[in-house]
């Protein structure tokens, strides 16, 4: 039976830290210690914090005190697809594991990995932000005594999407944690844009790296039964994003969408073609996102209507439905936010593929001895490299990256993508 950390691809250092922390947490429980805070302060294994005397002190204590490898609040950082949420869930399972190790076989491990453990709460924002009400409710529930006798674990994926008010609600809980509550946050980085400095200062950071293509390919073969040559291709094309690699290897539609994106450079023959290519890219992202959220939206709508008695007849049902207009509005607001997020994510995946193509052209123009990201368009990238030379390839790569940054900064996607396509055409 593989343990709960088995799917954490190419992250040996992080896994070591988490295994030790889980063992220490189990020691705290065995010793019947009432409170973690008595043993340890947050310490940061990153070398940048070495100059901080308070943290150096904590690290020293970690050497000699049992349980000191464990703390109340953690941040998992790393590029998208590196496995932040996989790491957080695995650690949550290890904390609930009856053997204190994350064995993968006991009920604690099993229910946590299946998402049904009573003491593990998972926040997966499906919209653009995590609001204060959601966070307050969560913090309140997290303060209760764990029903399984171990830990109350709160996993917050995409903690960079906390609104300021939600961040403040969380900060209070992290500053004065209930004795048996553990917060696991996931964010792209510890940059203040992603996570507030005050929250970060209360957390131990677990940095994840972008896994090497070989490690990603290995897990696709071992876990998902993908053919080795397909796994190699998908791992390279996904540029270290494990989930993306799996989709490319297994989902023909994902491959078709990628092919369409990688055909863009050849289509840019003039201003009109560039505008058309922009419209096509946006349209494809919208269609992909719509397909992704359609089922959930319909199910939520049906559930709400049933709850409000919309299927019923008579005066009571009619008045109940009128009175519930606010709830319907709230649902529509949430669904719109989720659709926008899904569109941006789909568009971003396309831009990452496109950036990979121009990166290939750049490395070929420079004669750099690295493997291409997209082996299947390497010939086209090579032709581009000869035509544009390194300067032109670099300008185009920068245009794609600028487009991503602009969309992240809330520039309207259509405007950002049109500007990018024109820049890709003109060079
Ligand atoms: Zn276990």
Boltz pocket constraint, residues with backbone or C-beta under 6 A from the ligand:
constraints:
  - pocket:
      binder: B
      contacts: [[A, 93], [A, 96], [A, 97], [A, 98], [A, 99], [A, 100], [A, 101], [A, 102], [A, 103], [A, 104], [A, 105], [A, 106], [A, 107], [A, 108], [A, 109], [A, 110]]
      max_distance: 6.0
